[in-house]
């Protein structure tokens, strides 16, 4: 049995050696634009340039946070409050015209003290996606401003023609007494 296994092993090694010897040699490819030429029209002068393709259009991903409403419940001394916020992602051309993305999303959180609420939305083939949600409610009567400040953080993402666009936005709002 050992003899058969060693014979098989030697045969396999011979096959691999044969394939290795007969492998195609490495090829050196001539670059499309040699270093000593001006393929992309980068010479700075006027005229043709030649061969270069214009860059793909670039887009601007806009991330926006808006205060929609402020709400309160209860009465003194147990009055609590919160805010309603809207966060959205919008893909636009450099001229600020809306353009559909292959995929677009927005993810937001509103944090006050150690409490947080979150919302997320996404869309295929859309130019704008938004979320609207309430922050956590906290006591507001006689509470310092720092303890009534809501921090809203959003991450925005879009994909268009294989290019990813990402941005973040942050805003702070104070819940009134």
WOURNOR-V127077 format. One record per residue. N is the residue number from 1. SS is DSSP state (H for helix, E for strand, L for the rest). OMEGA is omega in degrees with one decimal (999 if undefined). BURIAL is # if it has 24 or more other C-alpha atoms within 12 Angstrom, else .. Layout:
n	ss	omega	burial
N	SS	OMEGA	BURIAL
N	SS	OMEGA	BURIAL
//
This chain:
n	ss	omega	burial
1	L	179.6	.
2	H	179.4	.
3	H	179.3	.
4	H	179.3	.
5	H	-179.5	.
6	H	177.0	.
7	H	177.9	.
8	H	179.2	.
9	H	179.1	.
10	H	179.1	.
11	H	177.7	.
12	H	178.9	.
13	H	178.5	.
14	H	178.0	.
15	H	180.0	.
16	H	179.0	.
17	H	179.6	.
18	H	178.8	.
19	H	179.8	.
20	H	-179.8	.
21	H	-176.8	.
22	L	179.8	.
23	L	179.7	.
24	L	177.7	.
25	L	178.5	.
26	L	179.5	.
27	L	173.4	.
28	L	-178.6	.
29	L	176.5	.
30	L	-179.9	.
31	L	179.9	.
32	L	-179.5	.
33	L	-180.0	.
34	L	-175.3	.
35	L	-174.3	.
36	L	178.6	.
37	L	-179.4	.
38	L	-175.3	.
39	L	-173.6	.
40	L	-179.7	.
41	L	-174.7	.
42	L	-177.8	.
43	L	178.0	.
44	L	-179.7	.
45	L	178.2	.
46	L	175.1	.
47	L	-167.6	.
48	L	-173.3	.
49	L	170.1	.
50	L	169.9	.
51	L	-177.1	.
52	L	175.8	.
53	L	179.7	.
54	L	-179.9	.
55	L	178.0	.
56	L	179.6	.
57	L	178.3	.
58	L	-176.8	.
59	E	-179.3	#
60	E	174.8	#
61	E	-178.8	#
62	E	176.1	#
63	E	-173.4	#
64	E	172.8	#
65	E	-179.6	#
66	E	172.1	#
67	E	-177.7	#
68	E	-172.9	.
69	E	172.3	.
70	E	-178.6	#
71	E	178.7	#
72	E	174.6	#
73	E	176.3	.
74	L	179.1	.
75	L	-177.3	.
76	L	3.8	.
77	L	-175.1	.
78	L	-177.6	.
79	L	176.7	.
80	E	-179.2	#
81	E	177.9	#
82	E	178.8	#
83	E	174.2	#
84	E	-177.2	#
85	E	174.8	#
86	E	174.7	#
87	E	178.7	#
88	E	174.1	#
89	E	-179.7	#
90	E	176.4	#
91	E	-175.9	#
92	E	172.2	#
93	E	177.5	.
94	L	176.4	.
95	L	177.2	.
96	L	172.9	.
97	L	179.0	.
98	E	177.9	.
99	L	-179.8	#
100	L	173.7	#
101	E	173.1	#
102	E	178.2	.
103	E	179.7	#
104	E	177.3	#
105	E	174.2	#
106	E	177.9	#
107	E	-176.0	#
108	E	172.1	#
109	E	175.6	#
110	E	-175.4	#
111	E	173.3	#
112	E	-170.5	#
113	L	178.6	.
114	L	-179.5	.
115	E	-178.7	.
116	E	169.1	.
117	E	-175.3	#
118	E	171.5	#
119	E	-176.1	#
120	E	172.9	#
121	E	177.7	#
122	E	-177.7	#
123	E	171.7	#
124	E	177.4	.
125	E	177.8	.
126	E	179.8	#
127	L	-176.6	#
128	E	175.5	#
129	E	-177.1	#
130	E	174.2	#
131	E	174.9	#
132	E	-176.2	#
133	E	180.0	#
134	E	173.2	#
135	L	171.6	#
136	L	176.0	#
137	L	-179.2	#
138	E	174.8	#
139	E	-178.5	#
140	L	-176.9	#
141	L	178.3	.
142	L	-178.6	.
143	L	-179.9	.
144	L	-177.5	.
145	H	-179.0	.
146	H	-178.0	.
147	H	178.0	#
148	H	-178.6	#
149	E	179.0	#
150	E	175.9	#
151	E	-180.0	#
152	E	177.8	#
153	E	177.8	#
154	E	169.7	#
155	E	-175.4	#
156	E	-179.4	#
157	E	173.7	#
158	E	176.2	#
159	E	-179.2	#
160	E	178.0	#
161	L	177.0	.
162	L	178.7	.
163	E	179.0	.
164	E	176.4	.
165	E	-178.5	#
166	E	174.6	#
167	E	176.4	#
168	E	174.6	#
169	E	-179.0	#
170	E	175.5	#
171	E	176.0	#
172	E	178.4	#
173	E	177.3	#
174	E	175.9	#
175	L	-177.4	#
176	L	179.8	#
177	L	999	#
//
